[in-house]
Every structure is written in structure tokens, then in C-alpha cells.
Amino acid sequence: MRPNEGQLDSSLAARRPAVDSASAATLGGGWCGGPDRLGSLAAALVLGDGRFPAGGHAHSGGLEEATTQGLVYDLDSLGAFLVGRLTTVGLVWAALAAGACAIVLGKDEVVEGLRRLDREADARMPSLAQRRISRSQGRQLMRAALVAWPDGALGALVANQPEPHDALAMGATGAAAGLMPDQTAACIAYANVSGPAWAAVRMLGLDPFAVAAQVAALAPVIDRVAAAAAACVPWPGEEFGAWTWMDRLPAASAPLLDHLGESHAARGMRLFAS
């Protein structure tokens, strides 16, 4: 599952958003570039906290089945699994989350935009088991988000899509919490590796310090994935172009993860829900 790093860098670089100086000033120039971005940094930390009651602790992102089948068995194989997941489905999910965040921030045809994006998510997830898990996680995230960040857009999403895909729920929640598309993309990209990484500690008894170091080493890749995802969606103030921007959303796939998801769902005894 490990991608060629040169190809990865070229692919992600092509999707990085071009932000001029005026836009950078408006956005705060980074996570800590101004008061608004400082506030959203705190919100991102809450949203990305594994103790936030969104149910993420119950899911391994395919790691449990990968260990059961002997595909992940030590730190090196875990590292390959995490990189492969992050740069395929992680990139797709980050782009979908960034798109949902942009739609909610745009405040125009939110329900229709999220409905269209939901179909895009379905089209990128051929595994029925994976789709069910995604919607289950989305439902749980919305329950927590509606209490933490009461927002009309979140209520509208739940009213029209009681079980949104996890990425859409994350994107809408990010917007309600004051995050921008790139920050929301970073949150879900991080979750795509942190969940499986800590599941590996439980499944394989790996050294938690070494696993933490692996996750920390992926920070630059998470940043690049988030930037690539955010480059695919309109930012505040940009035209949505009759939803044609959705044609630019990445569609990277990981058939092995689909296989692992289906195999895991068929098992009678398991530690994680996915």
C-alpha cells in the first residue's frame, strides 16, 4: 500500500491552493496567524481529540482485519498501512470534508450542496460495509457536534440526512466550530491515521511511544494531504460554479481496504466495529 513518494509529492503539489497575499491576510496566514485562526485552532484540537464523544475509539479503520490477516504485524508494516490509507481514502475523505465545510460556510443552497456531496461520497465507496460504518460514524459525530456547537446548518443537515457520511459530518461540524476547509481537512486526515495507529497498540501490543513517533512523523504528509484536499473546493468568497467543482474531487481508491472492511463485517467476534 506504500505509494511512490515522488508521485505523491507531484500529485499533492498540483492540488495545493494558490493563496495570494490578500487572501492570506484575510485567512490569518496560518493556524496561528490571527485571533480568528487562534480560536479555530482550539476548536480543531477539541474536534481532533480522541476523547471527543464521536465514537472514533470504537473503530480501527481496517487495522483489526489487517492484523487478523497477517498484513500488519510490526511497526514497519503499520507505517506502510498508515501511509497507504492516508494518501488514498484519507485524501478523498479530507476533500469531502473540506467540501462540506465550504458549502456550510457559503450559506447558499446548503442542503442541496450537501446532498450532492453525499452522492459523491457514495460513489467513492464501493464497499457496502464501509458505507454503513461511515454513516454510523457520521451520525454519532453529529450527535456530539449539535451539543458542542449548536448551529442551524448542523440541524438542517441532520433533518435532511439523519445519517450523513462521516466526512460530511466532519466538514459541517468544522464550519460550525469556526474552522476553514483546510483545517477541517487536516482534522479528518489526522483521524485517518491516529485511529488505526492506536488500534495497533491494542491489537499487537506495540510500543506506544514508537507508535506515537510514527504518527508524529506523518505530520508533513497530513499537511500536504489537507492542502491538496482544500485546493479542490471553493473557499469563502469564491463562486461555487453550479457545483462543477465537485468534478475536481479526488477519487483515489484502496481496494484492499474495501476487502478488509467486508471481511471484518462478516466476522462474528471482533474487538472494533470496523
C-alpha positions, 0 to 999 in steps of 0.5 A: 500500500506504500505509494511512490513518494515522488508521485505523491509529492507531484500529485499533492503539489498540483492540488495545493491552493494558490493563496495570494497575499490578500487572501492570506491576510484575510485567512490569518496566514496560518493556524496561528496567524490571527485571533480568528485562526487562534480560536479555530485552532482550539476548536480543531484540537477539541474536534481532533481529540480522541476523547471527543464523544464521536465514537472514533475509539470504537473503530480501527479503520481496517487495522483489526482485519489487517492484523487478523490477516497477517498484513500488519504485524510490526511497526514497519508494516503499520507505517506502510498501512498508515501511509497507504490509507492516508494518501488514498481514502484519507485524501478523498475523505479530507476533500469531502470534508473540506467540501462540506465545510465550504458549502456550510460556510457559503450559506447558499443552497446548503442542503442541496450542496450537501446532498450532492456531496453525499452522492459523491461520497457514495460513489467513492465507496464501493464497499457496502460495509464501509458505507454503513460504518461511515454513516454510523460514524457520521451520525454519532459525530453529529450527535456530539457536534449539535451539543458542542456547537449548536448551529442551524446548518448542523440541524438542517443537515441532520433533518435532511440526512439523519445519517450523513457520511462521516466526512460530511459530518466532519466538514459541517461540524468544522464550519460550525466550530469556526474552522476553514476547509483546510483545517477541517481537512487536516482534522479528518486526515489526522483521524485517518491515521491516529485511529488505526495507529492506536488500534495497533497498540491494542491489537499487537501490543506495540510500543506506544511511544514508537507508535506515537513517533510514527504518527508524529512523523506523518505530520508533513504528509497530513499537511500536504494531504489537507492542502491538496484536499482544500485546493479542490473546493471553493473557499469563502468568497469564491463562486461555487460554479453550479457545483462543477467543482465537485468534478475536481474531487479526488477519487483515489481508491484502496481496494484492499481496504474495501476487502478488509472492511467486508471481511471484518463485517462478516466476522462474528467476534471482533474487538472494533466495529470496523 
